[in-house]
């Protein structure tokens, strides 16, 4: 038996969300008018329509664990996202908090926060 849990995030406009995530290296695996699934390697994220969402007040988030956050950060950096702490979208540098693994943050155009965590730091 195999179980999988996927993040479900809002999208104000599937065309814009699809274009944004494609720039990061995701591929579209399913799409209709009410649902979209995008994948990156062996992982995926699902999007639902939320046209009235205000990205500045969004509280949606997801975690992505990687055993090579440097490579993933480099890949996401190629999209040329702003680093400004108030911008949406934006991409932070890799950082470490005292009680958490190394990570970086990505905020998409709809204000959803991704915490990209160093899987090797979680295991330590």
N, C-alpha and C positions, 0 to 999 in steps of 0.2 A: 504494500500500500504506500502511496506517495501523497503527501499533503503539501499544499503551497498556500501561502497567504500573500496577497498582493495589496499594495497601497491603492486607494481610490481617491483621486484628486479632482477638484473642479476645473472646468475649462469654460471660459466665457465664449470662446470661438474655437471650434475644433480645427479649422484651417490654420489659425495662428498658433495654437498649441502644438499641432503636428509639425509646423515649420520650425518652431523654437526647439523642440526636442530632437528633430532630425539634425539640426545644426550641432547638437551635442553628441550625436552618434547613435541615437535611438532609431529603431525601425518600426513602422506601423505593422502590426500583426492582425488587427481587426478594426473595422470602423463601420458604423452605421450612424443614423441620425441621433441615436440615444446613447451610444457607448463607443469608446475608442480604447484600444489596448496597444501600448507601445513597449518594445523590448530593447534591452541592452544586454548583449551576451545571454547569460542564462537567467536573467531577471526580467521582470516586466512591471509596468504600472498601468492602471486603468483610470480612464477619465470619464466623468459624467458632465452633461451640460449644466452650466450655472451662469447664464448670461447676465444676471443682475449682480454678480459678485463684485465687491469693491476690493481690488488688490491691496489697498492700504489698510484694510481692516481684516483681511483674511487670517484665519488661525489654522488653516490646513497644513499638514506636514507629513513627511515620510522620512524613514531612515534607509540608507543604502550602505551595506557593509562590503568592504573591498579588501583584498589582501595586497593591493598595490594602489594606494590612494595617490601616490605621486604620479603614476601613469594616467589614472583617471582624471586627476586635476589638470594635467597637461592637455589631455584630450578636450576637456570642457573649456580650458583656457583658449583654445583655438577659436572658439565662438566669439571672442572679443567682448565678453560681458563687462559691464561697469563694475568697479570695486567699491563705489560709494555706498556707505552703510544704509542709506535711505532709498537707494534705487531699486526698482523692480523692473526687469530682472537684475540680478547681481551675483557675483562669485567672490567668495573670500579666499584669502590665502590659507594654507594649512596651519592649524594652530592646535595647542594642547591646553586644556584646562586641568587643574590639579587633580580632580577626581574623575576624569573622563578620558577616553582614548583620544589619540590624535584624530583630527577631523578637519573638514572644511565644510562651508555652507554654500548652498546654491538656493537662490530665490527665483522662481520662474515668473513669467509675465503676469500670472494671475495671483501672485503673492504667496504661493505655496512654498514653504521652507523645506529644503532637503538637508538633512545632516548626513554627510558622507563620512562614515567611521572607518578607522583602520582596524580591520578584522584581526590582524596580528597583535595589535595593542590590546584588544579585548581579551585575547587568549592568555596574555601574560599575567 
